[in-house]
Amino acid sequence: MSLSFEAQPLSLPAAAPDGAATARPRYIYRGLAEAELPLLNELYNDYYRCRRPLEEAQWLYGANPGGKALIYAAFDEGGALAGMRPAIPFKLYWRGEERTAYEFADALVAVRHRNRGIFSHLVKLICKQDAQEDFTLYSSANENSLSVYRGTNRLRV
């Protein structure tokens, strides 16, 4: 199984939630490597307080019938997974033509890394890939994510 993405490493300072002028953590934003899938599943299980088997995550993100997921991740300065934004592939058929579509799913940012722009940046990375490859993106937005999606030119909400 190999996951599908062509992300370049990018390091950006995270915004301090209170605007303080202290040293801010930096994050590395990139595609998640297949070997890092256990980290993604661990973050998922910690967040939802569940025990999703790694095999389920491997199927969902790498072996499902729609294709391989796009997964972008943020890592903190210590190399720990701070957040992730997968997009799950589906095949859409319209007027005799097939098109790949990706549904944003399972977005998570670890509690200690929240309110630093990680989610927004991960969404923008997938939207940038969409702009280059021209696939369809969709999501069921909630009140926390709606403003982020409205800020992109790739999603209609």
N, C-alpha and C positions, 0 to 999 in steps of 0.2 A: 504494500500500500504506500503510495506517495501522495501527499497533499498538493493541491494546485495553487501556486502563487508565485509571483516574481517580485517580492518586496525587496527594496534596498534598505539596509540599516539606516536608521535616522535617529538622532539623539536630540531631544528638545527639552528645555526646562519646563517643569510643570508649574502652573500658576498656584501661588499660595492662596488658600481659600479666604484668608482675611486681608490679603494684599500686603502682608508684612514683608519687609525688605531683608528677610533672613535667607540663608543659603537654602535654595530649593532643590528638591530631588530632581534628578534627570531620569528620563526614561528612554529606552531603546525601543523603537517601533519597527516591527518586521513581521514577515510571515512566520508562522509557527512551523517548526520542523517536525517531521513525523516522529522522531525520537522524543519530542517534547509533549506528545499527546497525553502521557500520564499526568503531566503538570496541569494541563487543561482540565482533565477529568477530576483531579484532586481539588482544584479551585471550584469546579461545579459541585462536587460532593460537599465541600465545606460550606459553600453558600446555601445550598438547598438542604443541608443536613440529611443527606441521603447516601446511598451506597450504589450508585450506578456502576455497573461493571465496566472495566476498561474495554472489553470486547464490544459493548454497546456503542461506546464513543468511537471506537475504531470503525465500526460499520457505518454509523451515522455520518462521520466526517470523511471517510475514505473509501468505503466499499458499497455505498447505497446505489440503487439502480440509476439515480439521476446523475451520478458522477461524483467527483471529489469536491469537497468543500473548499471555499476560500476562507482561510483563517488568519487574521492579523492579531498580533499580540503586543502588549507593552511589558517590558521587563524593567525592574528597578535597578538601581546602581549595584546591588548585590547579586543580580542575576535572577531574582525571584520573579515569577509571573505575577504581574500587577493587574492585568486585565486582558480580556480577549473579546474578539468580535467575529464569530463565524457567520458565514453565509452558506446556506444549504442549497445545493443545486436541484432543480426540477426541469423536466422537459415540458414545454408548452407547445400545443399544436393549434394552429389557427389558419383556416383557409388552405389546408393542405401543406402548410409549412411548419417545420419544427424550429423552436427557438429555445435556447437555454435561459433559464431564469434562476435567480438566487434569492432565497428568502433569508433575511436577517433573522437569526435565532440565537438563543443562549448567550446573549451579551452579559458579561460579568466583569465587574471591577472590584477587587478586594476592598473591604471596608476601609482599611487604613490608607488606601490610595484614592479614595473618592474625592470629587469636587476639585479635580486638578486637570480637567480637560481630556482625560484619557479616552473616555467613550467617544467624544466628538472627534478626536483625532483618528481613532480606529475606523469610524464610519467614513471619514473623509478619504482614508486610504483605499477602502473598498470602492468608494465612488470614483476615485481616480482610476482604478483599474477598470471599472465599468466604462469610463469615458474612453479609455484606450481600446477596449475589446468590444464595446457595444453589446452588452447583454442586458437582460431585464432584471431590475432589482425591485423587491417589494418587502414590506414589513407591516406588522400590526403594531403601530406606535402606541405608547402610553403617554401619560401627561409629562413624564420625565424626559422622554426621548423625542417628543413631537417637535420641539424647537430645533433640535439638532437636525432632524430629517428635513424640516422646512428650510434650513440653511443650505441644503445641497441643491444642485441643479439636476440631480439624477433621480430623485424620488418625488412622486406626486403624493401629497397627503391632503 
